[in-house]
């Protein structure tokens, strides 16, 4: 990550320092980079993907078996 650093010049107002700092932060691209990474998640490992897929397949097979036996749970329409 890039740290932005501003040094105060002689006779410079605090408003001007803040303005220079804001301009430097915008030009460095720190904020857009952080915003793009804000909600991203890591890529799951091959093993985790495999386990999740197998769980789904087992669940689907169990439901199919219950449907064949006539013991499947009754599905109700979802309300808004």
N, C-alpha and C positions, 0 to 999 in steps of 0.2 A: 504494500500500500504506500502511496505517496503522501508524505507529510508536507503541508504548505507552511512556509515560514516567511514572515514579514518583519523587517526591522524598521524601527521608527527613525525617520529623518529629522534633522534639526528644524524646529519651528513648525512641525507638521501637526495638524489638528487630529483629534481622535476620530472624527467623522471620515476624514480622508484616509486614515489608516484602515478603518473598517471597509471603506469602499475598495481600496487596493486589495485587501484580503479577500473580499467577496469575488472580485474579478479574477484573482489568481486561483481561487478554488474552482470557479466555473471553468476556467481554461484548462485546469489540470484533469478534469473529468472524474473527480473523486465521487461526487454525488450520484451521477448517472450509473456509475459502476456499482455502488452500494445498493441503489434501488433495483438494479437488474438482478442482484444476488439475493435480494431480501426474502423472496418466497421460493427460491429454488431448493430442491432437495437432492440429496446424493443419489447416485445410481446404485440400485440394489445389486448385491452380489449374485452370481449365477446360482448359487445354492439357495438363496432366499427366494428367488424367482421360481425355482424348481419346486420348492416346498409349497409355496403359495398355489402354484398350478395343481399340484397333486391334491392339496386340500380341497380345492374347488371341484376337481374331478370326482373325488370320493363323496363329497356332499351331493353332487349331481346324481351319482350312482345310487346313493342311499335314498334320495327322493324318488328316483325312478322305481326303485324296489317297493317303496311305500305306496306309490300310485298303483302298481300292479296288484298289491295286496288289498287295495281299497282303504288304506289307513292314512292316506296323505292328509296333512292339515288343510282345513278349508281356507281358501284364499278369499279375503274380503276386498272390496274395492277401496282404494285409498281416497280419503277425502282431502280436499284442499284446505 
